[in-house]
């Protein structure tokens, strides 16, 4: 078992989810938070089946995740 940190974003048209610290690009989406996470879990499983368990190996695993906001000139 590998424990991954996931980011879930809520957008006007649904949810987008992606893992941190995984080799390659893997995303999930859905109409709800739960659907996006379930879709992401399925996408991660497919990614591992396709490229091998090595894609989950992290030389420097993510310890914590922070979300910040900044105001920048447009």
C-alpha positions in Angstrom: 0.0 0.0 0.0 1.2 3.5 -0.9 -0.3 6.6 0.8 -0.5 9.5 -1.7 -1.5 13.1 -1.1 -4.4 14.2 -3.4 -5.5 17.6 -4.6 -9.1 18.0 -5.4 -10.2 21.2 -7.1 -13.8 22.4 -7.4 -14.6 24.2 -10.6 -17.9 25.5 -12.0 -18.4 22.4 -14.1 -17.3 19.8 -11.7 -14.3 18.5 -9.7 -10.7 17.7 -10.8 -8.4 15.5 -8.7 -4.7 14.7 -9.0 -2.0 13.1 -6.9 1.2 14.7 -5.7 4.6 13.1 -6.0 3.7 10.4 -8.5 5.8 9.9 -11.7 3.7 10.8 -14.7 0.4 12.7 -15.1 -2.7 11.1 -13.6 -6.0 12.9 -13.2 -9.6 12.1 -12.2 -12.7 14.1 -12.6 -16.4 13.9 -11.6 -19.5 15.8 -10.8 -18.8 15.5 -7.1 -15.8 15.3 -4.8 -16.4 11.6 -4.3 -16.7 10.9 -8.0 -13.4 12.7 -8.8 -11.5 10.8 -6.1 -13.0 7.5 -7.2 -12.0 8.3 -10.8 -8.5 9.2 -9.7 -8.1 6.0 -7.8 -9.1 4.1 -10.9 -6.7 6.2 -13.0 -3.8 5.5 -10.5 -4.5 1.8 -10.6 -4.4 1.9 -14.5 -1.2 3.9 -14.4 0.5 1.4 -12.1 -0.8 -1.5 -14.3 0.6 0.2 -17.4 3.9 1.5 -16.1 4.7 -0.7 -13.0 4.7 0.0 -9.3 7.9 2.0 -9.7 5.8 5.1 -10.6 4.7 5.2 -7.0 8.3 5.3 -5.6 9.1 8.8 -4.3 12.7 9.8 -3.6 11.4 12.8 -1.6 7.8 12.1 -0.6 5.4 15.0 0.0 5.1 15.5 3.8 2.5 18.2 3.9 0.4 20.2 1.5 -0.4 23.9 1.9 -2.8 25.9 -0.2 -2.1 29.7 -0.3 -3.6 32.6 -2.2 -1.8 35.5 -3.6 -3.0 38.7 -5.3 -1.0 39.6 -8.4 -1.5 42.4 -10.9 -3.4 41.5 -14.1 
